[in-house]
Amino acid sequence: MFMFFGLLLGMLNAQQFPDVSLKTLNGKAISSTSIKADGKPMIICFWKSCCPVNEKMLDALSEVYEDWQDEFGVKIYAVSIDDSRTSAKVKPFVNGKGWELEFLQDINSDFKRALSVPNVPHILIYNSKGELIEQRSGFQSGYEQEIYKILKEKSK
């Protein structure tokens, strides 16, 4: 199992994202292969608007995002998995919170499934080479400090 997980980590990198359709908050269709951080570390967090834990995660990441951009050049993509019944609520929800992350919508959960994300919230951390260096399901207060340490130690 551990060997498989290590192999999976090595295979899933920014250059090898599956080609699935995502939407911006303005409804523009984009390919998941366009997600990149141009040689900088990148974080992709999957979330859903109905969950308070997801909201706490996005609050925490938004709070540190500008500092992390200055220090690491990191780009954070927040990918909503709200389905067709609730996806219309995502843009007003995000705008109301004032979050400055890069928001995308995975309405059919194709990207989530392709990356084998088990549940939300789920965070994927990539180094500057596009290699997946860490992932975690769930979120607890203080995890943003752990992400900072990971970026500091492994993001190059």
C-alpha positions, 0 to 999 in steps of 0.5 A, a space after each residue: 500500500 505504501 509503495 502504491 501511494 508513493 508511486 501515485 504521488 510521483 505520478 500526479 504532478 502539475 505537468 500530468 494533470 488529467 484533462 478535464 473541464 473546470 469553470 471559473 467563477 464567471 462560468 468560463 470553461 477551462 481545462 485542468 491542464 491549464 492549472 500551473 504555478 510557473 515554476 513556483 509551489 502550488 496548492 490545490 484545495 478541494 472544498 464544498 460551500 455547505 461545510 463549515 470546516 471547508 470555510 475555516 480552511 479557506 479563511 485560514 489560507 486566505 489570511 496567509 496567502 499574500 505573505 506566502 505569495 511574497 515569500 514562496 510565489 505560491 499559487 493557491 487554487 480552491 476547487 469547489 465540488 459543489 454540484 449543479 444544484 448548489 454551484 450557483 451559490 459558490 460565486 456569491 459565497 466567495 465574493 461575500 467572504 472576500 477571499 483572494 484565492 484562485 477559485 475554480 468549479 469542478 461541478 461534476 467532480 471529474 477533477 476530484 475523481 481523476 486526482 483520487 481525492 477521497 473527500 473534502 476538504 482535501 489539500 494537495 501541495 506541489 513543489 516548484 517542479 510540479 511534484 506532489 509533495 504532500 496531501 491531506 484530507 480534513 482541516 484543523 486550526 493550525 494546519 496552515 502553519 504545517 503547510 508553511 513548514 512544508 513550503 519552507 522545507 520542500 517547495 524548491 
